Amino acid sequence: MTPYEVRVLNDYGALLVKKGSTQEAITTLKETLVIDPFFDDARFNLGTIYHLTGESRKAGDQIMHCRESQKKYDFLKEMK
């Protein structure tokens, strides 16, 4: 009903990852960030996917675009 609601798209991306559709999840999360480039939840999810698939540089790039928060620093620390 709300195809451009960023929270719905973010949740859909997370579901796609659980189903094993990693590339489709990446595409969905990137589309979410086109709609709202400041939606950190989608950035963290995208960064997590990149990290889990061994693309640490892409993961770091996504996380560095997030607002300053403890979650951001914890994520970056975890990646090291």
C-alpha positions as CSV (number, residue, x, y, z in Angstrom):
1,M,0.0,0.0,0.0
2,T,2.9,2.3,0.6
3,P,5.7,1.3,-1.8
4,Y,7.9,4.3,-1.0
5,E,7.7,4.0,2.8
6,V,11.3,3.7,3.8
7,R,10.6,1.6,6.9
8,V,8.7,-0.9,4.8
9,L,11.4,-1.1,2.2
10,N,14.1,-1.5,4.9
11,D,12.1,-4.4,6.5
12,Y,11.6,-6.0,3.1
13,G,15.4,-5.8,2.5
14,A,16.0,-7.5,5.8
15,L,13.5,-10.2,4.9
16,L,15.2,-10.8,1.5
17,V,18.5,-11.4,3.3
18,K,16.9,-14.0,5.5
19,K,15.5,-15.7,2.4
20,G,19.0,-15.7,0.9
21,S,18.3,-13.1,-1.8
22,T,21.3,-11.0,-0.9
23,Q,21.6,-9.1,-4.2
24,E,17.9,-8.2,-4.3
25,A,18.2,-7.0,-0.6
26,I,21.1,-4.8,-1.6
27,T,19.1,-3.3,-4.5
28,T,16.1,-2.7,-2.2
29,L,18.2,-1.0,0.4
30,K,19.9,1.2,-2.1
31,E,16.5,2.2,-3.5
32,T,15.5,3.0,0.1
33,L,18.5,5.3,0.4
34,V,17.6,7.1,-2.8
35,I,14.2,8.0,-1.3
36,D,15.8,8.9,2.1
37,P,19.6,9.2,2.1
38,F,19.5,10.0,5.9
39,F,17.7,6.8,6.9
40,D,20.5,5.2,9.0
41,D,18.7,1.9,9.6
42,A,18.9,1.1,5.9
43,R,22.6,2.1,5.8
44,F,23.3,-0.1,8.8
45,N,21.5,-3.0,7.1
46,L,23.3,-2.4,3.9
47,G,26.7,-2.2,5.7
48,T,25.9,-5.4,7.5
49,I,25.2,-7.2,4.3
50,Y,28.5,-5.9,2.8
51,H,30.4,-6.9,5.9
52,L,28.9,-10.4,6.0
53,T,29.7,-10.9,2.3
54,G,33.4,-9.9,2.7
55,E,33.0,-6.4,1.2
56,S,34.4,-4.5,4.2
57,R,35.3,-1.4,2.3
58,K,31.7,-1.0,1.1
59,A,30.5,-1.7,4.6
60,G,32.6,1.0,6.0
61,D,31.6,3.5,3.4
62,Q,27.9,2.9,4.3
63,I,28.5,3.2,8.0
64,M,30.7,6.3,7.7
65,H,27.7,8.1,6.1
66,C,25.6,7.4,9.2
67,R,25.0,10.1,11.8
68,E,27.3,10.1,14.8
69,S,26.1,7.6,17.4
70,Q,27.3,4.9,19.7
71,K,25.8,2.4,17.3
72,K,28.1,3.7,14.5
73,Y,31.2,3.5,16.6
74,D,30.3,0.0,17.9
75,F,29.7,-1.2,14.3
76,L,33.1,0.2,13.1
77,K,34.8,-1.3,16.1
78,E,33.2,-4.7,15.4
79,M,34.5,-4.6,11.8
80,K,38.1,-4.3,12.8
